[in-house]
Amino acid sequence: MNLAELDRALRSLRLSGMADLLGARLRHAQAEQLRPLDLIAMRINDEFQRRQDRPLERPRV
């Protein structure tokens, strides 16, 4: 699976928090030689944070 396919898959799974930072996180992981588990944990945290922040982004009606 290439980067574009992975991005589409994440978005179709409604994991836009992971998709939005995918490239940046992969570059960071390579530069820092992160363990796969650390990269996965970082990606899950990105999604968790996105969902935590989402109610703050929506305008109230």
WOWO-V758224 format. One record per pair of residues at least 6 apart in sequence whose ideal C-beta (glycine too) atoms are under 8 Angstrom apart, sorted by sequence separation. I is the first residue (numbers start at 0). J is the second residue. D is the distance in whole Angstrom. If there is no record, write none. Layout:
BEGIN
I:J:D + I:J:D
END
This chain:
BEGIN
9:15:7 + 27:33:7 + 0:8:7 + 9:17:5 + 10:18:5 + 33:41:8 + 9:18:4 + 28:37:8 + 28:38:4 + 6:18:5 + 9:21:7 + 25:38:8 + 28:41:8 + 24:38:7 + 27:41:8 + 6:21:6 + 5:21:7 + 24:41:6 + 24:42:6 + 2:21:7 + 2:22:7 + 21:42:8 + 24:45:7 + 20:42:8 + 2:25:8 + 17:42:5 + 20:45:5 + 17:43:8 + 19:45:8 + 17:45:6 + 16:45:5 + 17:46:5 + 16:46:4 + 19:49:7 + 16:47:7 + 14:46:5 + 16:48:7 + 16:49:3 + 15:49:7 + 16:50:7
END
